[in-house]
Amino acid sequence: MKRIFLCSLCLLLFAASIWANASDQDLLISDGESSSGEVNETALVLALAGEPSGELTQS
């Protein structure tokens, strides 16, 4: 049980470090000097993971 907890904690810390290092530049896939305009879906999911979710209202 202790081993499972430690492994889960390590995975959580790893995911958090990747999310913290995601920047706007990581969101677009680039091939050398220019970006192709394709979105890096993994970086996008990680960047949006911390955003609050809920119902949209007029305001």
One Martini backbone bead per residue (centre of mass of N, CA, C, O) as a GRO file, in nm:
protein
   59
    1MET     BB    1   0.058   0.063  -0.020
    2LYS     BB    2   0.303   0.252   0.001
    3ARG     BB    3   0.399   0.214  -0.293
    4ILE     BB    4   0.147   0.326  -0.434
    5PHE     BB    5   0.158   0.605  -0.309
    6LEU     BB    6   0.442   0.684  -0.415
    7CYS     BB    7   0.380   0.648  -0.716
    8SER     BB    8   0.147   0.850  -0.729
    9LEU     BB    9   0.308   1.094  -0.632
   10CYS     BB   10   0.518   1.094  -0.860
   11LEU     BB   11   0.317   1.129  -1.095
   12LEU     BB   12   0.198   1.396  -0.997
   13LEU     BB   13   0.464   1.559  -0.998
   14PHE     BB   14   0.528   1.516  -1.294
   15ALA     BB   15   0.271   1.647  -1.410
   16ALA     BB   16   0.312   1.923  -1.271
   17SER     BB   17   0.583   1.992  -1.409
   18ILE     BB   18   0.477   1.992  -1.696
   19TRP     BB   19   0.256   2.205  -1.658
   20ALA     BB   20   0.449   2.436  -1.555
   21ASN     BB   21   0.624   2.427  -1.842
   22ALA     BB   22   0.400   2.522  -2.002
   23SER     BB   23   0.365   2.699  -2.303
   24ASP     BB   24   0.270   2.864  -2.580
   25GLN     BB   25   0.492   2.728  -2.757
   26ASP     BB   26   0.395   2.426  -2.693
   27LEU     BB   27   0.110   2.434  -2.847
   28LEU     BB   28   0.289   2.438  -3.101
   29ILE     BB   29   0.393   2.282  -3.380
   30SER     BB   30   0.731   2.254  -3.477
   31ASP     BB   31   0.957   2.290  -3.781
   32GLY     BB   32   1.189   2.467  -3.660
   33GLU     BB   33   1.116   2.795  -3.748
   34SER     BB   34   0.817   2.701  -3.797
   35SER     BB   35   0.482   2.673  -3.766
   36SER     BB   36   0.205   2.462  -3.866
   37GLY     BB   37  -0.065   2.504  -3.664
   38GLU     BB   38  -0.051   2.277  -3.481
   39VAL     BB   39  -0.179   2.115  -3.201
   40ASN     BB   40  -0.074   2.032  -2.880
   41GLU     BB   41  -0.275   1.838  -2.696
   42THR     BB   42  -0.117   1.781  -2.437
   43ALA     BB   43  -0.047   2.077  -2.365
   44LEU     BB   44  -0.340   2.174  -2.355
   45VAL     BB   45  -0.445   1.993  -2.129
   46LEU     BB   46  -0.236   2.089  -1.918
   47ALA     BB   47  -0.311   2.395  -1.930
   48LEU     BB   48  -0.633   2.337  -1.856
   49ALA     BB   49  -0.639   2.176  -1.580
   50GLY     BB   50  -0.643   2.448  -1.381
   51GLU     BB   51  -0.910   2.528  -1.479
   52PRO     BB   52  -1.209   2.628  -1.425
   53SER     BB   53  -1.531   2.480  -1.393
   54GLY     BB   54  -1.857   2.540  -1.555
   55GLU     BB   55  -2.102   2.748  -1.599
   56LEU     BB   56  -2.234   2.951  -1.832
   57THR     BB   57  -2.280   3.300  -1.853
   58GLN     BB   58  -2.350   3.619  -1.943
   59SER     BB   59  -2.112   3.732  -1.752
   0.00000   0.00000   0.00000
